Amino acid sequence: MTKAEFSSEVAEKTGLTKKDAVIAVDAVLEVIGDVLARGEKLTFVGFGSFEVRERAAREGRNPRDPEKTFQIPARKAPVFKAGAYLKAKVDK
């Protein structure tokens, strides 16, 4: 499903116009990004939570020449953990 298709479904379920639904979806995604950029955790009870985790620096290998190694730097990565409601909905 694309963002446009998602926005259309939001418009149908909420009664918003497609244009307003696109604006709402864009705003939600922007807020999620802003919260994660600040290093905060965002939780929707039952649905799931978004958070940022630190990935440690590690050594990588070139698959074409396994003897050559290189350093992969530490970084921050966004993570989503599904909640009970979402897990039950998907499992049906």
Steps between C-alpha positions, in 0.01 A plus 500: 500500500629844412467818701233623256297180542540523876381862495195399293404237759543754780270737307235228465510401869501855637281685252782741422566612147794326331696825515441536875585133556833545320574803719410300814713200400795727416464673838491170691810371321682828559418497872619139532828597331541806722440300819754236396752766395482639856581150628161453665280191496149519349238251619152430366345272763405166344634597156871522566793723577771680308842562651860564406769244582875532483677264262854430615798541270610172351733343252363406157637278226498537125299202366710492181824496696432369854855574611441875466328657801375851567346689790124564502443808720255514790162651414149557625218298343121538528321190630130407509366243746144379436249504784244236600211644293706519183643150549149357550363687198776368272476145634132460406 
